[in-house]
Amino acid sequence: MLFLFKRVAFVLLLAAAIGAQAQFGIPLNRSDPKQDSENARDLVERFCRMDYAGARLDPSQWPKVQPLVSWRANPEFPLMMVTVRFDVDPEPTPGHGKYMVTVHYRLLGRYDMAEGYSNESAKTVQDVQFVVSEVNGDWRITDADPNYPHPSRAAVLEWLNKKLADAQDPAAKLTYQHAVQDLQPQKPSPLAK
């Protein structure tokens, strides 16, 4: 009799759980939202670290970046923002099965593919909104606005020097040379104390 009672209690409990899921939209098989939020933030931070190191500027590095995003290839970019540092917001914003993660980039300058390099104001901060969604059971960055690279000064200098070495066009060489010169760290004046 006790066995029958336990079995009936189990069936009733199971039915109540299924009813709660159906009636109130309580997901029973979902992971912890706090853990999902942390996973979304960690994913964006890993992407930003790779981008800062110049992974998006080197096609051979794309296989390291690709598992973090939903797009198949590195998007073409008309410019890149030379970055001093970045800070990822500690709390992603949840919304309809995805998370919005804001990253604050402190900029040094910008390199426009058509015009070359230009400095930014020392206090310029650019906010980029990343969207992280579940894609085939894994969290991926599905959008970023704007979606162009934010590499470090060192990564951009390395990229520029490779471009300069490969350039055949005199105008392109001059553009790369000016950018390399403008991006060199400024040495303090011996007169400044």
C-alpha positions as CSV (number, residue, x, y, z in Angstrom):
1,M,0.0,0.0,0.0
2,L,2.9,2.4,0.8
3,F,4.4,1.6,-2.6
4,L,1.1,2.5,-4.3
5,F,0.9,5.8,-2.3
6,K,4.4,6.8,-3.3
7,R,3.7,6.1,-6.9
8,V,0.5,8.1,-6.9
9,A,2.3,11.0,-5.1
10,F,5.1,10.9,-7.7
11,V,2.6,11.0,-10.6
12,L,0.7,13.9,-9.0
13,L,3.9,15.8,-8.4
14,L,5.0,15.3,-12.0
15,A,1.6,16.4,-13.3
16,A,1.8,19.5,-11.2
17,A,5.2,20.4,-12.5
18,I,4.1,19.9,-16.1
19,G,1.0,22.0,-15.4
20,A,3.1,24.8,-13.8
21,Q,5.3,24.8,-16.9
22,A,2.3,25.0,-19.2
23,Q,0.3,27.5,-17.2
24,F,3.0,29.8,-15.9
25,G,5.8,29.4,-18.5
26,I,8.2,28.0,-15.9
27,P,11.0,26.4,-17.8
28,L,12.0,23.2,-16.0
29,N,14.9,22.2,-18.2
30,R,16.6,25.6,-18.5
31,S,19.9,26.5,-17.0
32,D,20.4,29.1,-14.3
33,P,19.8,32.6,-15.6
34,K,22.6,34.0,-13.5
35,Q,25.0,31.4,-15.0
36,D,23.8,32.3,-18.5
37,S,24.4,36.0,-17.8
38,E,27.9,35.2,-16.6
39,N,28.5,33.0,-19.7
40,A,27.3,35.8,-22.0
41,R,29.7,38.4,-20.3
42,D,32.6,36.0,-20.4
43,L,32.0,35.2,-24.1
44,V,32.1,39.0,-25.0
45,E,35.2,39.5,-22.8
46,R,37.1,36.7,-24.6
47,F,36.1,38.1,-28.0
48,C,37.2,41.6,-26.9
49,R,40.6,40.3,-25.7
50,M,41.2,38.5,-29.0
51,D,40.1,41.6,-31.0
52,Y,42.4,43.8,-28.9
53,A,45.3,41.5,-29.6
54,G,44.6,41.9,-33.4
55,A,42.9,38.6,-34.2
56,R,40.4,40.2,-36.5
57,L,43.2,41.9,-38.5
58,D,45.0,38.6,-39.3
59,P,42.9,36.1,-41.4
60,S,44.9,33.2,-40.0
61,Q,43.5,34.0,-36.5
62,W,39.9,33.9,-37.6
63,P,39.5,30.2,-36.6
64,K,40.1,31.3,-33.0
65,V,37.5,34.0,-33.1
66,Q,34.8,32.2,-35.1
67,P,33.6,29.8,-32.3
68,L,32.6,32.9,-30.3
69,V,30.3,34.4,-33.0
70,S,27.4,33.3,-35.2
71,W,28.8,34.7,-38.5
72,R,30.9,32.4,-40.7
73,A,33.5,34.9,-41.8
74,N,35.1,38.1,-40.5
75,P,33.0,41.0,-41.8
76,E,34.6,43.5,-44.0
77,F,35.4,46.7,-42.1
78,P,35.9,50.2,-43.5
79,L,37.7,51.3,-40.4
80,M,39.1,50.1,-37.1
81,M,39.3,51.9,-33.8
82,V,42.7,51.9,-32.2
83,T,42.0,51.1,-28.5
84,V,43.9,51.9,-25.3
85,R,41.7,49.7,-23.1
86,F,38.2,48.2,-22.9
87,D,35.8,47.6,-20.0
88,V,32.9,45.1,-20.2
89,D,29.8,45.9,-18.1
90,P,29.6,43.5,-15.2
91,E,25.8,42.9,-15.6
92,P,24.4,42.0,-19.1
93,T,20.9,43.0,-19.8
94,P,18.6,40.0,-20.4
95,G,15.8,40.2,-23.0
96,H,13.8,37.5,-24.8
97,G,16.3,34.7,-24.7
98,K,19.3,36.9,-25.3
99,Y,21.7,39.2,-23.4
100,M,22.9,42.7,-24.3
101,V,26.5,43.3,-23.1
102,T,27.9,46.8,-23.4
103,V,31.7,47.3,-23.8
104,H,33.3,50.7,-23.2
105,Y,36.3,51.3,-25.4
106,R,38.8,54.1,-24.6
107,L,40.1,55.1,-28.0
108,L,43.5,56.3,-29.1
109,G,42.5,56.9,-32.8
110,R,40.9,55.5,-35.9
111,Y,42.3,54.0,-39.0
112,D,40.0,54.6,-42.0
113,M,40.9,52.2,-44.9
114,A,40.3,55.0,-47.4
115,E,41.8,58.0,-45.5
116,G,44.4,56.6,-43.1
117,Y,45.0,57.3,-39.4
118,S,43.6,60.1,-37.2
119,N,43.9,60.7,-33.5
120,E,40.9,60.8,-31.2
121,S,40.5,63.0,-28.2
122,A,42.2,61.6,-25.1
123,K,38.9,61.1,-23.3
124,T,37.0,59.5,-26.2
125,V,35.0,56.5,-25.1
126,Q,33.0,54.5,-27.5
127,D,30.2,52.1,-26.3
128,V,29.6,49.0,-28.3
129,Q,26.5,46.9,-27.8
130,F,27.0,43.1,-28.2
131,V,24.0,40.7,-28.5
132,V,24.6,37.2,-27.2
133,S,22.1,34.5,-28.1
134,E,21.8,30.8,-27.9
135,V,22.7,29.2,-31.3
136,N,22.3,25.5,-31.6
137,G,22.6,25.0,-27.8
138,D,25.7,27.3,-27.5
139,W,26.0,30.9,-26.6
140,R,27.3,33.1,-29.4
141,I,27.7,36.7,-30.2
142,T,25.0,37.3,-32.8
143,D,25.4,41.0,-33.3
144,A,27.6,44.0,-32.4
145,D,26.9,47.6,-33.1
146,P,29.2,48.8,-34.5
147,N,31.0,45.7,-35.7
148,Y,34.5,46.8,-36.6
149,P,37.8,45.8,-34.9
150,H,39.0,47.5,-31.8
151,P,42.7,46.5,-31.7
152,S,45.5,47.8,-29.5
153,R,48.2,50.2,-30.7
154,A,50.7,47.3,-30.9
155,A,48.4,45.2,-33.0
156,V,47.7,48.0,-35.4
157,L,51.4,48.8,-35.7
158,E,52.1,45.2,-36.6
159,W,49.3,45.2,-39.2
160,L,50.5,48.5,-40.7
161,N,54.1,47.3,-40.9
162,K,52.9,44.1,-42.8
163,K,50.8,46.3,-45.1
164,L,53.7,48.7,-45.7
165,A,56.0,45.8,-46.6
166,D,53.5,44.4,-49.1
167,A,52.4,47.7,-50.6
168,Q,53.2,48.4,-54.2
169,D,51.2,51.6,-54.7
170,P,53.2,54.7,-53.7
171,A,50.1,56.4,-52.3
172,A,49.2,53.4,-50.1
173,K,52.8,53.2,-48.9
174,L,52.7,56.9,-47.9
175,T,49.4,56.4,-46.0
176,Y,50.8,53.4,-44.1
177,Q,54.1,55.3,-43.3
178,H,52.2,58.3,-41.9
179,A,50.0,56.0,-39.8
180,V,53.0,54.1,-38.4
181,Q,54.7,57.4,-37.6
182,D,51.5,58.9,-35.9
183,L,51.0,55.7,-33.9
184,Q,54.5,55.5,-32.4
185,P,54.4,56.2,-28.7
186,Q,55.4,59.8,-27.9
187,K,58.7,60.1,-26.1
188,P,58.7,62.7,-23.4
189,S,60.7,65.8,-24.2
190,P,64.0,66.1,-22.3
191,L,62.9,69.6,-21.4
192,A,59.7,68.5,-19.7
193,K,60.2,67.9,-16.0
